[in-house]
Structures are given as structure tokens and as C-alpha cells.
Amino acid sequence: MVRPQSSSKRSERREGRYKGVRMRKWGKWVAEVRQPNSRDRIWLGSYDTAEEAARAYDAAVVCLRGSSSVLNFPDDPPDVISADGFSRSQIQVAASKHARRSAAPA
């Protein structure tokens, strides 16, 4: 069966071009990250833009894996401390702060 081309374009738009980011059916961008050595995910929230969601992912991945992590925005790394033992809620707060701070006009 051949799918219409518009379906694949819609799929590309939903997936986004950032790691840890996808688009919901209703247009919001969401971010989540997997915990190291686990299949568990940490929900990072819903955002108006893919860039905000990607910045939230960047902050969370630095919290979990350290400053040598592969980031969506390597030229603008998050200003968070990487440490073992962050709770899920601490990671979510750091991710949200970085996403919102980066989205604010300078």
C-alpha cells in the first residue's frame, strides 16, 4: 500500500528535528528524556515551540549525563550543574527554567 505524500510530510513536521522532542496532534511540542541504564522516561513538559522543548531536553540531559552530552544547541549549553542523584522533579524544574529562560527576549 502506498501512503499519500502529505502523510509523510505531516509525520516529519511532528517528529521535529530535535532529539527528545515531538509534536502532539493538537500542535504543542513536548519533550522527554530517558533515564540512563533504564527504559524509564522523564516527562519534561509541553511547549509552544520545538526550540523551547529542545532546550528543555538539553538541560535534562546535562543533569543526567553531564556536560559532555550531545545537545540540540551545543553553542548555547544550559547553565545547570550535572550531578548524580537529581530527582525527577529537580530535572523537570531545571529543564523548564532553561526552556523558558532561553525563549525570553534578551
Secondary structure as the mmCIF struct_conf table of DSSP 4:
data_model
#
loop_
_struct_conf.conf_type_id
_struct_conf.id
_struct_conf.beg_label_comp_id
_struct_conf.beg_label_asym_id
_struct_conf.beg_label_seq_id
_struct_conf.end_label_comp_id
_struct_conf.end_label_asym_id
_struct_conf.end_label_seq_id
HELX_LH_PP_P HELX_LH_PP_P1 VAL A 2 PRO A 4
HELX_RH_AL_P HELX_RH_AL_P1 GLN A 5 GLU A 15
BEND BEND1 ARG A 17 TYR A 18
TURN_TY1_P TURN_TY1_P1 LYS A 19 GLY A 20
STRN STRN1 VAL A 21 MET A 23
TURN_TY1_P TURN_TY1_P2 LYS A 25 TRP A 26
BEND BEND2 GLY A 27 GLY A 27
STRN STRN2 TRP A 29 ARG A 34
HELX_LH_PP_P HELX_LH_PP_P2 GLN A 35 GLN A 35
TURN_TY1_P TURN_TY1_P3 PRO A 36 ASN A 37
BEND BEND3 SER A 38 ARG A 39
STRN STRN3 ARG A 41 TYR A 47
BEND BEND4 ASP A 48 THR A 49
HELX_RH_AL_P HELX_RH_AL_P2 ALA A 50 ARG A 65
TURN_TY1_P TURN_TY1_P4 SER A 67 SER A 68
BEND BEND5 SER A 69 SER A 69
BEND BEND6 ASN A 72 ASN A 72
TURN_TY1_P TURN_TY1_P5 PRO A 74 ASP A 75
BEND BEND7 ASP A 76 ASP A 76
TURN_TY1_P TURN_TY1_P6 ASP A 84 GLY A 85
HELX_RH_AL_P HELX_RH_AL_P3 ARG A 88 ALA A 103
BEND BEND8 ALA A 104 ALA A 104
#
